Each structure stands twice: as structure tokens, then as C-alpha cells.
């Protein structure tokens, strides 16, 4: 502000040299109140010749921009003494941003792929036993062989609802098989009883006929 107030080009140049450690600053310029350039730093060719060639603005930074500029007034005690213009080279930041963006996108895609893979594995782990139960029910219905059993699920997470479903299905088949055996045994006993009663009836009829003849 002092350099602009006293129109001191050397002091303005000295003030701009404090930007030297900031490697991204490509160029800077101090302009008088009438817009004439007072002092420059860096590549003067990229600076506007007159401050009024550019509207005042804050840092126009965007993610894909290779450069950013700013033109702000130099104010002291609410009085505008001049303007300062800065131009920054953001190519290094742009490369870093693009690299980080690509890594973020890659990480997101990998996460999405992993989520899809885990989802498919989860669905497969559920659908395979259920499909196995459906196939087994079809075979039992066609063959009426209730001794068939569904294999228990294996691997991580085997003790879950699907395992309980398989166990319940096998228990149901075992119960039906037991009842089938009991019914079969009862039918065989009933057949034996019928045969015995038939033989007894035949013998009784034969004895009655013999008695009648006598």
C-alpha cells in the first residue's frame, strides 16, 4: 500500500519479491490507481498492460484449469490506492488433481466390483441350496423315495437360515420315511391277519361241510 500510495516502483518491486518462495506464482504486477503498471514480478509478458483491461475478481480456480488469476484492489483506510494482479501456474496441482481423481475413480470401481462380486457370491450361496432343495423335491415326487437327503451347506457362514431350511427339509423327509415304514409294516401285519382269518374261515367252512354230510 505504501508503494502504491507514493508511486514508488522500486518499493513495489521489492514487495513483489516476497512471492519468490511461492513457486506456483508465475507473474505478479502492481498497478497504480489509474491502471498503469507500476512494478512486475516473474513473467511480465503474461500480465495485462493495463489494470482496466481485466475486471476485478477473486481467485478463478477450477479443478481442470492450468492457471489461476486474481485482480484485487490495494486498500488503505478504506481508500483504494491501486491494484495487484497475480497469475499462478497450477499445472503441478492439475496433474496431482487428475492423478488423485483417477485413483479415486479406480478405487470406486474396485469397490463397486468387489461389492458386486460379494453380492453374487452371497446370492449364489443362497440360491444353490434352494435350487438343490427344489431338485430334490422333484426327484422325491417322481421316485417316491423318501430316503433321499439334501446335502448340508458347507463353507463360511454354513450355520444360517439356509442350513436350518435344509435341515428342516431333511427332517421332514425322515419323518415321511418313518411313517411310510410304519404304514408298510401295518399293511403287512394286516395282510397276515387277513390271510390267517381266511385260512381259519376256509377250515371252518370245510369242517361245517363235513359235519353237514355226516
Backbone as ProteinMPNN parsed JSONL, in Angstrom:
{"seq_chain_A": "XXXXXXXXXXXXXXXXXXXXXXXXXXXXXXXXXXXXXXXXXXXXXXXXXXXXXXXXXXXXXXXXXXXXXXXXXXXXXXXXXXXXXXXXXXXXXXXXXXXXXXXXXXXXXXXXXXXXXXXXXXXXXXXXXXXXXXXXXXXXXXXXXXXXXXXXXXXXXXXXXXXXXXXXXXXXXXXXXXXXXXXXXXXXXXXXXXXXXXXXXXXXXXXXXXXXXX", "coords_chain_A": {"N_chain_A": [[0.831, -1.211, 0.0], [1.987, 1.219, 0.725], [3.886, 1.575, -1.305], [2.23, 1.859, -3.512], [0.838, 4.126, -2.748], [2.781, 6.125, -2.725], [3.674, 5.987, -5.258], [5.925, 4.441, -5.832], [7.998, 2.656, -7.627], [10.242, 1.033, -7.215], [9.97, 0.223, -4.526], [7.59, -1.138, -4.767], [8.384, -3.238, -6.449], [10.221, -4.507, -4.74], [8.427, -5.356, -2.785], [6.951, -7.211, -4.216], [8.807, -9.195, -4.559], [8.681, -10.841, -2.394], [7.165, -12.915, -3.098], [8.717, -14.875, -4.155], [9.357, -17.419, -2.852], [7.018, -18.764, -3.379], [6.488, -20.984, -5.602], [4.534, -21.536, -7.443], [3.548, -19.113, -8.295], [3.41, -17.448, -11.167], [3.539, -14.914, -12.302], [3.312, -11.451, -11.273], [1.834, -8.277, -10.674], [1.888, -4.805, -9.824], [-0.357, -2.186, -9.922], [-1.036, 1.218, -10.609], [-3.474, 3.601, -9.406], [-4.658, 4.684, -11.629], [-4.512, 2.603, -13.337], [-2.148, 2.091, -14.682], [0.752, 0.097, -15.066], [2.9, -0.424, -12.362], [4.956, -1.967, -11.143], [6.529, -5.175, -11.68], [6.633, -8.783, -11.373], [8.228, -11.829, -12.07], [7.122, -13.465, -15.058], [6.575, -11.024, -17.056], [5.266, -10.816, -19.463], [2.865, -12.181, -19.43], [1.177, -10.64, -18.035], [-1.521, -8.284, -17.805], [-1.39, -5.241, -19.719], [-2.644, -3.003, -18.779], [-4.498, -2.263, -15.887], [-7.223, -1.925, -16.118], [-7.945, -3.466, -18.184], [-8.789, -5.868, -17.297], [-11.376, -7.2, -15.318], [-11.961, -6.717, -11.846], [-11.476, -9.52, -9.745], [-11.754, -12.468, -7.742], [-9.748, -15.365, -6.844], [-9.794, -17.354, -9.652], [-10.165, -20.281, -9.647], [-10.36, -23.529, -10.892], [-11.015, -27.083, -11.068], [-9.81, -28.29, -13.356], [-8.292, -26.343, -14.481], [-5.324, -24.91, -15.814], [-4.109, -22.62, -15.028], [-4.481, -19.841, -12.722], [-5.908, -16.73, -11.856], [-5.927, -13.504, -10.2], [-7.282, -10.366, -9.43], [-7.135, -7.711, -7.405], [-8.098, -4.892, -5.392], [-5.778, -2.52, -3.916], [-6.013, -1.501, -0.751], [-6.182, 1.042, 1.696], [-7.105, 2.278, 4.713], [-9.791, 2.382, 3.907], [-9.506, 3.515, 1.442], [-8.875, 3.211, -1.985], [-5.829, 2.484, -3.396], [-4.542, 1.415, -5.534], [-3.987, -1.479, -7.642], [-3.492, -5.023, -7.524], [-2.225, -7.726, -9.353], [-2.222, -11.191, -9.833], [-0.848, -14.139, -11.182], [-1.054, -17.578, -11.327], [0.598, -20.682, -11.822], [-0.901, -23.666, -12.24], [-0.3, -26.181, -13.088], [1.141, -28.284, -11.893], [-0.472, -28.823, -9.697], [-2.744, -29.455, -11.085], [-2.007, -31.846, -12.378], [-1.629, -33.419, -10.111], [-4.216, -33.337, -9.099], [-5.653, -34.604, -11.163], [-4.431, -37.103, -11.049], [-5.089, -37.916, -8.451], [-7.845, -37.901, -8.773], [-8.18, -39.912, -10.682], [-7.225, -42.064, -9.208], [-9.152, -42.068, -7.221], [-11.45, -42.639, -8.72], [-10.71, -45.151, -9.702], [-10.468, -46.545, -7.288], [-13.131, -46.408, -6.504], [-14.347, -47.895, -8.556], [-13.122, -50.362, -8.13], [-14.115, -50.867, -5.566], [-16.842, -51.002, -6.19], [-16.817, -53.189, -7.943], [-15.93, -55.18, -6.172], [-18.062, -55.15, -4.362], [-20.144, -56.025, -6.04], [-19.161, -58.566, -6.691], [-19.107, -59.788, -4.142], [-21.831, -59.629, -3.607], [-22.858, -61.313, -5.628], [-21.672, -63.7, -4.872], [-22.931, -64.037, -2.414], [-25.621, -64.253, -3.22], [-25.377, -66.547, -4.787], [-24.62, -68.375, -2.835], [-26.964, -68.559, -1.461], [-28.889, -69.227, -3.416], [-28.05, -71.659, -4.576], [-28.337, -73.819, -2.571], [-31.139, -73.624, -2.264], [-32.069, -74.135, -4.855], [-31.088, -76.71, -5.004], [-32.73, -77.958, -3.106], [-35.191, -77.702, -4.416], [-34.734, -79.325, -6.688], [-34.326, -81.775, -5.412], [-36.833, -82.163, -4.2], [-38.353, -82.513, -6.499], [-37.257, -84.929, -7.502], [-37.891, -86.658, -5.401], [-40.669, -86.587, -5.55], [-41.099, -87.781, -8.035], [-39.869, -90.32, -7.825], [-40.793, -91.259, -5.433], [-39.169, -91.877, -3.343], [-38.36, -91.558, -0.23], [-36.053, -91.649, 1.185], [-34.066, -90.099, 0.265], [-31.765, -87.366, 0.725], [-30.945, -83.909, 1.293], [-27.784, -82.375, 0.777], [-25.848, -80.853, 3.389], [-25.166, -77.349, 3.592], [-21.858, -76.068, 2.962], [-18.769, -74.464, 3.998], [-17.832, -70.987, 4.818], [-20.083, -69.367, 7.038], [-21.988, -71.366, 7.179], [-23.774, -72.063, 9.151], [-26.609, -70.91, 9.109], [-29.757, -69.41, 8.082], [-30.322, -70.805, 5.721], [-29.087, -73.266, 6.137], [-30.652, -74.171, 8.278], [-33.048, -74.407, 6.91], [-32.445, -76.467, 5.086], [-31.903, -78.54, 6.909], [-34.421, -78.747, 8.143], [-35.946, -79.549, 5.947], [-34.757, -82.039, 5.374], [-35.378, -83.294, 7.801], [-38.145, -83.395, 7.549], [-38.38, -85.156, 5.365], [-37.278, -87.411, 6.585], [-39.197, -87.903, 8.566], [-41.445, -88.45, 6.977], [-40.458, -90.726, 5.716], [-40.225, -92.416, 7.924], [-42.919, -92.696, 8.669], [-43.866, -93.868, 6.361], [-42.585, -96.354, 6.539], [-43.807, -97.323, 8.881], [-46.489, -97.414, 8.027], [-46.186, -99.274, 5.964], [-45.349, -101.522, 7.451], [-47.647, -101.869, 9.029], [-49.512, -102.458, 7.021], [-48.46, -104.894, 6.093], [-48.753, -106.46, 8.403], [-51.526, -106.383, 8.564], [-52.204, -107.729, 6.221], [-51.185, -110.255, 6.839], [-52.891, -110.887, 8.978], [-55.355, -110.959, 7.623], [-54.852, -113.099, 5.884], [-54.507, -115.153, 7.781], [-57.077, -115.164, 9.009], [-58.553, -115.807, 6.766], [-57.614, -118.396, 6.178], [-58.466, -119.647, 8.505], [-61.26, -119.331, 8.204], [-61.703, -120.821, 5.898], [-60.986, -123.316, 6.833], [-62.944, -123.617, 8.796], [-65.258, -123.604, 7.225], [-64.833, -125.914, 5.765], [-64.927, -127.82, 7.802], [-67.551, -127.436, 8.61], [-68.99, -128.222, 6.313], [-68.272, -130.893, 6.247], [-69.454, -131.755, 8.596], [-72.111, -131.366, 8.002], [-72.472, -133.23, 5.967], [-72.149, -135.526, 7.411]], "CA_chain_A": [[0.0, 0.0, 0.0], [2.87, 2.39, 0.756], [4.487, 1.736, -2.637], [1.206, 2.387, -4.409], [0.472, 5.491, -2.323], [3.845, 7.062, -3.1], [4.044, 5.732, -6.65], [7.335, 4.031, -5.736], [8.145, 1.421, -8.395], [11.264, 0.173, -6.593], [9.383, -0.382, -3.332], [6.589, -2.111, -5.225], [9.12, -4.412, -6.928], [10.727, -5.202, -3.55], [7.3, -6.013, -2.124], [6.54, -8.38, -5.011], [9.82, -10.25, -4.47], [8.366, -11.779, -1.295], [6.453, -14.051, -3.705], [9.696, -15.801, -4.719], [9.231, -18.795, -2.36], [5.803, -19.395, -3.898], [6.902, -21.381, -6.946], [3.406, -21.582, -8.379], [3.26, -17.772, -8.78], [4.082, -17.265, -12.455], [3.786, -13.483, -12.515], [2.519, -10.553, -10.435], [2.026, -6.882, -11.041], [1.242, -3.751, -9.036], [-0.854, -1.155, -10.836], [-1.45, 2.465, -9.971], [-4.918, 3.802, -9.376], [-5.119, 4.948, -12.995], [-4.41, 1.362, -14.103], [-0.822, 1.918, -15.282], [1.557, -0.875, -14.344], [3.952, 0.213, -11.581], [6.064, -2.914, -10.949], [6.17, -6.554, -12.06], [7.44, -9.9, -10.858], [8.078, -13.032, -12.881], [6.959, -13.342, -16.499], [5.755, -9.826, -17.28], [4.522, -10.928, -20.701], [1.535, -12.757, -19.22], [0.386, -9.685, -17.256], [-2.197, -7.26, -18.621], [-0.679, -3.973, -19.782], [-3.396, -2.002, -18.025], [-5.36, -2.938, -14.918], [-8.626, -1.846, -16.501], [-8.202, -4.47, -19.208], [-9.341, -7.038, -16.602], [-12.261, -6.865, -14.22], [-11.543, -7.243, -10.547], [-12.03, -10.847, -9.449], [-11.008, -13.301, -6.81], [-9.066, -16.489, -7.495], [-10.659, -18.115, -10.555], [-9.588, -21.634, -9.612], [-11.241, -24.643, -11.236], [-10.226, -28.315, -10.956], [-9.056, -28.654, -14.555], [-7.592, -25.17, -15.013], [-3.863, -24.959, -15.688], [-3.682, -21.362, -14.41], [-5.482, -19.097, -11.957], [-5.536, -15.325, -11.739], [-6.68, -12.705, -9.249], [-7.056, -8.929, -9.51], [-7.78, -7.147, -6.238], [-7.64, -3.521, -5.098], [-4.898, -2.258, -2.777], [-6.848, -0.599, 0.041], [-5.637, 1.526, 2.962], [-8.067, 3.172, 5.371], [-10.978, 2.439, 3.049], [-9.19, 4.224, 0.204], [-8.213, 2.363, -2.968], [-4.575, 3.122, -3.832], [-4.067, 0.774, -6.757], [-4.449, -2.841, -7.805], [-2.454, -6.052, -7.66], [-2.642, -8.832, -10.22], [-1.404, -12.389, -9.666], [-1.127, -15.266, -12.086], [-0.43, -18.781, -10.764], [0.671, -21.862, -12.682], [-1.475, -24.776, -11.471], [-0.106, -27.438, -13.824], [1.532, -29.336, -10.951], [-1.666, -29.171, -8.93], [-3.672, -30.111, -12.004], [-1.567, -33.237, -12.521], [-1.923, -34.1, -8.857], [-5.672, -33.479, -9.011], [-6.065, -35.648, -12.09], [-3.952, -38.38, -10.537], [-5.936, -38.27, -7.313], [-9.185, -38.21, -9.281], [-8.127, -41.236, -11.302], [-7.125, -43.046, -8.131], [-10.458, -42.144, -6.55], [-12.362, -43.369, -9.613], [-10.278, -46.544, -9.712], [-10.859, -47.135, -6.012], [-14.589, -46.578, -6.52], [-14.666, -49.022, -9.427], [-12.721, -51.59, -7.44], [-15.092, -51.102, -4.506], [-18.087, -51.453, -6.813], [-16.606, -54.566, -8.404], [-15.896, -56.069, -5.004], [-19.428, -55.256, -3.828], [-20.909, -56.883, -6.952], [-18.669, -59.938, -6.532], [-19.604, -60.307, -2.87], [-23.274, -59.823, -3.749], [-23.091, -62.508, -6.429], [-21.323, -64.856, -4.037], [-23.984, -64.184, -1.414], [-26.801, -64.782, -3.903], [-25.081, -67.922, -5.178], [-24.634, -69.205, -1.637], [-28.357, -68.766, -1.082], [-29.683, -69.83, -4.485], [-27.664, -73.043, -4.842], [-29.055, -74.765, -1.713], [-32.582, -73.583, -2.542], [-32.256, -74.874, -6.094], [-30.881, -78.121, -4.669], [-33.954, -78.442, -2.453], [-36.227, -77.825, -5.438], [-34.425, -80.524, -7.476], [-34.548, -82.961, -4.569], [-38.285, -82.342, -4.067], [-38.83, -83.059, -7.775], [-36.848, -86.341, -7.578], [-38.68, -87.423, -4.423], [-42.036, -86.693, -6.054], [-41.142, -88.716, -9.153], [-39.456, -91.667, -7.422], [-41.425, -91.601, -4.141], [-38.109, -92.395, -2.474], [-38.214, -90.574, 0.848], [-34.758, -91.816, 1.85], [-33.131, -89.116, -0.278], [-31.489, -86.25, 1.628], [-30.21, -82.776, 0.73], [-26.508, -82.17, 1.476], [-25.767, -79.651, 4.216], [-24.264, -76.327, 3.039], [-20.505, -76.051, 3.506], [-18.033, -73.213, 3.86], [-18.108, -69.942, 5.813], [-21.477, -68.971, 7.203], [-22.868, -72.508, 6.939], [-24.812, -72.095, 10.179], [-27.502, -69.794, 8.894], [-31.128, -69.781, 7.81], [-30.355, -71.801, 4.655], [-28.776, -74.546, 6.768], [-31.837, -74.58, 9.013], [-34.047, -74.83, 5.926], [-32.042, -77.787, 4.597], [-32.107, -79.495, 7.993], [-35.865, -78.947, 8.304], [-36.41, -80.336, 4.802], [-34.313, -83.416, 5.602], [-36.171, -83.838, 8.905], [-39.464, -83.705, 7.013], [-38.238, -86.391, 4.596], [-37.065, -88.504, 7.526], [-40.484, -88.181, 9.198], [-42.283, -89.121, 5.98], [-39.911, -92.07, 5.537], [-40.6, -93.219, 9.097], [-44.349, -93.002, 8.579], [-44.029, -94.834, 5.285], [-42.201, -97.655, 7.064], [-44.85, -97.751, 9.8], [-47.654, -97.798, 7.233], [-45.859, -100.532, 5.294], [-45.389, -102.609, 8.437], [-49.053, -102.078, 9.396], [-50.154, -103.132, 5.902], [-48.015, -106.289, 6.085], [-49.435, -107.135, 9.51], [-52.933, -106.529, 8.201], [-52.289, -108.798, 5.22], [-51.017, -111.534, 7.558], [-54.122, -111.134, 9.722], [-56.372, -111.357, 6.646], [-54.529, -114.46, 5.445], [-54.825, -116.08, 8.869], [-58.529, -115.25, 9.127], [-59.062, -116.521, 5.585], [-57.35, -119.822, 6.379], [-59.377, -120.129, 9.555], [-62.601, -119.4, 7.635], [-61.721, -121.967, 4.977], [-61.01, -124.536, 7.666], [-64.263, -123.702, 9.441], [-66.219, -123.99, 6.194], [-64.621, -127.329, 5.441], [-65.437, -128.621, 8.924], [-69.026, -127.344, 8.604], [-69.481, -129.043, 5.239], [-68.109, -132.309, 6.666], [-70.471, -132.032, 9.618], [-73.392, -131.414, 7.316], [-72.533, -134.511, 5.283], [-72.374, -136.587, 8.426]], "C_chain_A": [[0.864, 1.26, 0.0], [3.47, 2.647, -0.617], [3.469, 2.313, -3.605], [0.851, 3.819, -4.052], [1.504, 6.5, -2.793], [4.348, 6.84, -4.525], [5.508, 5.327, -6.759], [7.486, 2.677, -6.428], [9.141, 0.469, -7.753], [10.71, -0.507, -5.355], [8.337, -1.423, -3.705], [7.268, -3.393, -5.709], [9.676, -5.215, -5.757], [9.598, -5.96, -2.841], [6.883, -7.271, -2.881], [7.539, -9.528, -4.89], [9.569, -11.2, -3.297], [7.598, -12.993, -1.825], [7.412, -15.131, -4.212], [9.57, -17.227, -4.17], [7.994, -19.53, -2.898], [6.039, -19.767, -5.373], [5.753, -21.407, -7.947], [3.037, -20.199, -8.918], [4.083, -17.526, -10.047], [4.434, -15.804, -12.697], [2.887, -12.687, -11.591], [2.813, -9.123, -10.871], [1.263, -5.958, -10.105], [0.881, -2.626, -9.998], [-1.278, 0.072, -10.026], [-2.964, 2.609, -10.054], [-5.47, 4.059, -10.772], [-4.979, 3.74, -13.904], [-3.073, 1.13, -14.747], [0.007, 0.987, -14.41], [2.732, -0.194, -13.67], [5.166, -0.688, -11.424], [5.565, -4.305, -11.3], [7.102, -7.548, -11.377], [7.189, -11.09, -11.767], [7.945, -12.708, -14.358], [6.0, -12.186, -16.805], [4.887, -9.938, -18.522], [3.114, -11.482, -20.524], [0.644, -11.81, -18.424], [-0.346, -8.722, -18.183], [-1.417, -5.946, -18.576], [-1.334, -2.923, -18.897], [-4.366, -2.725, -17.109], [-6.815, -2.949, -15.349], [-8.955, -2.758, -17.681], [-8.87, -5.725, -18.615], [-10.231, -6.55, -15.485], [-11.708, -7.448, -12.916], [-12.237, -8.569, -10.261], [-11.143, -11.535, -8.418], [-10.341, -14.448, -7.554], [-10.034, -17.298, -8.357], [-10.101, -19.526, -10.721], [-10.677, -22.636, -9.987], [-10.399, -25.909, -11.282], [-9.351, -28.623, -12.155], [-8.273, -27.493, -15.152], [-6.091, -25.296, -14.783], [-3.318, -23.698, -15.032], [-4.835, -20.771, -13.618], [-4.978, -17.662, -11.815], [-6.403, -14.646, -10.687], [-6.303, -11.238, -9.449], [-7.859, -8.284, -8.389], [-7.265, -5.724, -5.991], [-6.679, -3.499, -3.908], [-5.569, -1.16, -1.959], [-6.111, -0.234, 1.327], [-6.616, 2.545, 3.526], [-9.276, 3.449, 4.47], [-10.751, 3.223, 1.761], [-8.439, 3.284, -0.729], [-7.006, 3.103, -3.536], [-4.068, 2.564, -5.159], [-4.653, -0.634, -6.844], [-3.251, -3.778, -7.914], [-3.04, -7.223, -8.429], [-1.68, -9.989, -10.011], [-1.835, -13.438, -10.672], [-0.348, -16.47, -11.571], [-0.483, -19.919, -11.778], [0.223, -23.074, -11.858], [-1.248, -26.129, -12.143], [0.281, -28.582, -12.894], [0.331, -29.794, -10.132], [-2.688, -29.89, -9.808], [-3.3, -31.58, -12.186], [-1.884, -34.038, -11.267], [-3.424, -34.345, -8.71], [-6.166, -34.594, -9.921], [-5.636, -37.017, -11.603], [-4.807, -38.852, -9.365], [-7.355, -38.631, -7.76], [-9.221, -39.598, -9.907], [-8.034, -42.327, -10.247], [-8.457, -43.21, -7.412], [-11.46, -42.925, -7.399], [-12.01, -44.845, -9.635], [-10.679, -47.247, -8.421], [-12.364, -47.365, -5.956], [-14.992, -47.764, -7.385], [-14.293, -50.346, -8.789], [-13.698, -51.927, -6.32], [-16.406, -51.597, -5.059], [-17.97, -52.888, -7.3], [-16.595, -55.561, -7.257], [-17.289, -56.259, -4.422], [-20.282, -56.162, -4.701], [-20.486, -58.337, -6.791], [-19.179, -60.56, -5.235], [-21.106, -60.549, -2.931], [-23.602, -61.079, -4.536], [-22.757, -63.766, -5.64], [-22.407, -65.115, -2.996], [-25.248, -64.778, -2.039], [-26.592, -66.243, -4.299], [-25.141, -68.859, -3.977], [-26.053, -69.493, -1.166], [-29.101, -69.571, -2.142], [-29.325, -71.294, -4.718], [-28.357, -74.035, -3.903], [-30.552, -74.795, -1.988], [-32.893, -74.336, -3.831], [-32.061, -76.369, -5.875], [-32.104, -78.725, -3.995], [-35.07, -78.636, -3.469], [-35.996, -79.073, -6.297], [-34.694, -81.792, -6.684], [-36.042, -83.223, -4.408], [-38.87, -82.941, -5.347], [-38.485, -84.541, -7.88], [-37.648, -87.2, -6.602], [-40.105, -87.626, -4.934], [-42.139, -87.723, -7.177], [-40.853, -90.15, -8.712], [-40.165, -92.173, -6.177], [-40.427, -92.296, -3.212], [-37.816, -91.34, -1.41], [-36.916, -90.754, 1.639], [-33.718, -90.832, 1.322], [-32.972, -87.969, 0.704], [-30.724, -85.159, 0.871], [-28.895, -82.62, 1.489], [-26.512, -80.872, 2.258], [-24.832, -78.643, 3.569], [-22.916, -76.353, 3.742], [-19.895, -74.675, 3.335], [-18.411, -72.213, 4.928], [-19.586, -69.587, 5.855], [-22.452, -70.097, 6.969], [-24.001, -72.562, 7.953], [-25.704, -70.859, 10.039], [-28.886, -70.306, 8.563], [-31.222, -70.847, 6.722], [-30.056, -73.184, 5.214], [-29.982, -75.061, 7.546], [-32.93, -75.066, 8.064], [-33.728, -76.227, 5.406], [-32.278, -78.843, 5.669], [-33.588, -79.784, 8.208], [-36.428, -79.789, 7.165], [-36.011, -81.796, 4.963], [-35.096, -84.065, 6.74], [-37.571, -84.214, 8.441], [-39.424, -84.998, 6.199], [-38.058, -87.591, 5.514], [-38.384, -88.891, 8.211], [-41.423, -88.901, 8.236], [-41.802, -90.551, 5.759], [-40.3, -92.976, 6.701], [-42.07, -93.62, 9.036], [-44.633, -93.991, 7.453], [-43.666, -96.232, 5.759], [-43.275, -98.197, 8.004], [-46.103, -98.193, 9.051], [-47.405, -99.118, 6.509], [-45.912, -101.711, 6.246], [-46.827, -102.924, 8.841], [-49.79, -102.81, 8.277], [-49.757, -104.6, 5.835], [-48.682, -107.071, 7.214], [-50.903, -107.38, 9.186], [-53.123, -107.635, 7.172], [-52.141, -110.165, 5.886], [-52.284, -111.894, 8.319], [-55.233, -111.599, 8.787], [-56.132, -112.786, 6.166], [-54.882, -115.475, 6.52], [-56.332, -116.267, 9.011], [-59.131, -116.002, 7.946], [-58.842, -118.016, 5.732], [-58.278, -120.413, 7.443], [-60.798, -120.291, 9.023], [-62.731, -120.57, 6.685], [-61.799, -123.27, 5.772], [-62.379, -124.719, 8.325], [-65.329, -124.132, 8.447], [-66.088, -125.472, 5.859], [-65.164, -128.223, 6.55], [-66.964, -128.599, 8.938], [-69.607, -128.21, 7.514], [-69.392, -130.53, 5.618], [-69.172, -132.69, 7.684], [-71.852, -132.166, 8.997], [-73.537, -132.755, 6.606], [-72.803, -135.614, 6.275], [-73.817, -136.541, 8.904]], "O_chain_A": [[0.522, 2.251, -0.644], [3.557, 3.795, -1.053], [3.806, 3.162, -4.43], [0.593, 4.638, -4.934], [1.154, 7.603, -3.212], [5.337, 7.442, -4.94], [6.237, 5.789, -7.637], [7.127, 1.651, -5.85], [8.932, -0.744, -7.738], [10.952, -1.696, -5.148], [8.21, -2.457, -3.049], [6.8, -4.495, -5.425], [9.621, -6.444, -5.76], [9.8, -7.073, -2.356], [6.506, -8.273, -2.273], [7.183, -10.689, -5.089], [10.189, -12.261, -3.223], [7.399, -13.973, -1.107], [6.967, -16.191, -4.653], [9.666, -18.176, -4.949], [7.933, -20.759, -2.875], [5.814, -18.955, -6.27], [5.972, -21.311, -9.155], [2.294, -20.104, -9.894], [5.308, -17.411, -9.99], [5.498, -15.494, -13.232], [1.834, -13.165, -11.169], [3.895, -8.813, -11.369], [0.16, -6.266, -9.655], [1.712, -2.175, -10.786], [-1.803, -0.036, -8.918], [-3.64, 1.813, -10.706], [-6.609, 3.7, -11.071], [-5.284, 3.816, -15.094], [-2.858, 0.062, -15.32], [-0.023, 1.071, -13.182], [3.484, 0.534, -14.319], [6.297, -0.222, -11.559], [4.371, -4.594, -11.236], [8.179, -7.209, -10.886], [6.056, -11.328, -12.185], [8.584, -11.78, -14.854], [4.781, -12.355, -16.81], [3.881, -9.24, -18.636], [2.257, -11.273, -21.382], [-0.516, -12.128, -18.162], [0.172, -8.382, -19.246], [-0.856, -5.578, -17.544], [-0.658, -2.061, -18.335], [-4.992, -3.703, -17.519], [-7.564, -3.861, -14.998], [-10.101, -2.818, -18.126], [-9.442, -6.536, -19.344], [-9.891, -5.6, -14.78], [-11.085, -8.509, -12.894], [-13.434, -8.721, -10.505], [-9.964, -11.221, -8.257], [-10.375, -14.486, -8.784], [-10.994, -17.867, -7.838], [-9.63, -19.906, -11.793], [-11.786, -22.588, -9.454], [-9.191, -25.833, -11.51], [-8.257, -29.164, -11.994], [-7.657, -27.637, -16.208], [-5.64, -25.724, -13.721], [-2.193, -23.697, -14.532], [-5.996, -21.135, -13.804], [-3.779, -17.419, -11.672], [-7.472, -15.141, -10.329], [-5.127, -10.916, -9.619], [-9.09, -8.297, -8.402], [-6.13, -5.398, -6.341], [-6.754, -4.343, -3.015], [-5.681, -0.022, -2.415], [-5.495, -1.087, 1.965], [-6.914, 3.553, 2.886], [-9.709, 4.589, 4.305], [-11.709, 3.559, 1.064], [-7.479, 2.633, -0.318], [-7.133, 4.198, -4.084], [-3.247, 3.194, -5.826], [-5.666, -0.944, -6.217], [-2.161, -3.388, -8.333], [-4.171, -7.652, -8.199], [-0.464, -9.798, -10.009], [-3.018, -13.599, -10.971], [0.868, -16.401, -11.397], [-1.47, -20.094, -12.492], [0.89, -23.459, -10.897], [-1.917, -27.109, -11.816], [-0.179, -29.711, -13.065], [0.137, -30.988, -9.901], [-3.395, -30.794, -9.363], [-4.166, -32.455, -12.153], [-2.345, -35.177, -11.339], [-3.853, -35.408, -8.26], [-6.985, -35.422, -9.521], [-6.385, -37.986, -11.726], [-5.197, -40.017, -9.288], [-7.983, -39.535, -7.211], [-10.161, -40.364, -9.695], [-8.669, -43.375, -10.361], [-8.85, -44.316, -7.04], [-12.215, -43.754, -6.891], [-12.896, -45.699, -9.591], [-11.161, -48.38, -8.437], [-12.827, -48.379, -5.433], [-15.865, -48.546, -7.009], [-15.031, -51.326, -8.883], [-14.072, -53.084, -6.129], [-17.028, -52.495, -4.492], [-18.874, -53.702, -7.112], [-17.172, -56.645, -7.352], [-17.666, -57.365, -4.035], [-21.055, -56.972, -4.19], [-21.327, -59.236, -6.757], [-19.627, -61.707, -5.22], [-21.607, -61.534, -2.389], [-24.509, -61.828, -4.172], [-23.463, -64.771, -5.725], [-22.76, -66.263, -2.726], [-25.868, -65.68, -1.475], [-27.495, -67.07, -4.17], [-25.638, -69.981, -4.071], [-26.32, -70.526, -0.553], [-29.854, -70.488, -1.816], [-30.205, -72.097, -5.028], [-28.922, -75.016, -4.386], [-31.171, -75.858, -1.952], [-33.866, -75.087, -3.895], [-32.758, -77.193, -6.466], [-32.475, -79.865, -4.275], [-35.813, -79.616, -3.401], [-36.943, -79.798, -6.603], [-35.225, -82.767, -7.216], [-36.479, -84.373, -4.47], [-39.773, -83.775, -5.29], [-39.324, -85.337, -8.301], [-38.036, -88.323, -6.924], [-40.681, -88.702, -4.774], [-43.128, -88.45, -7.273], [-41.51, -91.087, -9.166], [-40.146, -93.37, -5.891], [-40.782, -93.167, -2.417], [-37.116, -90.36, -1.662], [-36.708, -90.082, 2.649], [-32.617, -90.739, 1.864], [-33.906, -87.627, 1.43], [-29.964, -85.439, -0.056], [-28.88, -82.719, 2.715], [-27.121, -79.891, 1.829], [-23.791, -79.036, 3.041], [-22.825, -76.62, 4.94], [-20.43, -73.826, 2.621], [-19.193, -72.514, 5.83], [-20.25, -69.518, 4.821], [-23.605, -69.86, 6.607], [-25.083, -73.059, 7.64], [-25.553, -69.885, 10.778], [-29.173, -71.49, 8.737], [-32.1, -71.708, 6.781], [-30.688, -74.165, 4.821], [-30.301, -76.248, 7.485], [-33.651, -76.016, 8.37], [-34.616, -77.073, 5.295], [-32.794, -79.921, 5.375], [-33.971, -80.932, 8.432], [-37.286, -80.643, 7.386], [-36.819, -82.692, 4.72], [-35.441, -85.244, 6.664], [-38.125, -85.222, 8.877], [-40.315, -85.839, 6.319], [-38.612, -88.661, 5.261], [-38.653, -90.076, 8.412], [-42.113, -89.844, 8.623], [-42.605, -91.475, 5.63], [-40.656, -94.138, 6.509], [-42.416, -94.766, 9.323], [-45.518, -94.84, 7.565], [-44.354, -97.197, 5.426], [-43.621, -99.377, 7.944], [-46.709, -99.211, 9.386], [-48.286, -99.976, 6.442], [-46.444, -102.769, 5.911], [-47.196, -104.09, 8.981], [-50.607, -103.69, 8.55], [-50.593, -105.46, 5.557], [-49.123, -108.203, 7.016], [-51.454, -108.439, 9.489], [-54.09, -108.393, 7.242], [-52.859, -111.11, 5.559], [-52.711, -113.049, 8.319], [-55.972, -112.528, 9.115], [-57.064, -113.582, 6.053], [-55.474, -116.517, 6.237], [-56.813, -117.395, 9.12], [-60.1, -116.744, 8.103], [-59.736, -118.815, 5.457], [-58.797, -121.52, 7.299], [-61.472, -121.269, 9.346], [-63.761, -121.244, 6.668], [-62.553, -124.186, 5.444], [-62.901, -125.831, 8.401], [-66.205, -124.93, 8.779], [-67.078, -126.185, 5.692], [-65.782, -129.253, 6.281], [-67.602, -129.609, 9.238], [-70.617, -128.878, 7.739], [-70.303, -131.313, 5.348], [-69.721, -133.792, 7.649], [-72.66, -132.988, 9.427], [-74.611, -133.356, 6.638], [-73.589, -136.525, 6.014], [-74.213, -137.341, 9.751]]}, "name": "protein", "num_of_chains": 1, "seq": "XXXXXXXXXXXXXXXXXXXXXXXXXXXXXXXXXXXXXXXXXXXXXXXXXXXXXXXXXXXXXXXXXXXXXXXXXXXXXXXXXXXXXXXXXXXXXXXXXXXXXXXXXXXXXXXXXXXXXXXXXXXXXXXXXXXXXXXXXXXXXXXXXXXXXXXXXXXXXXXXXXXXXXXXXXXXXXXXXXXXXXXXXXXXXXXXXXXXXXXXXXXXXXXXXXXXXX"}
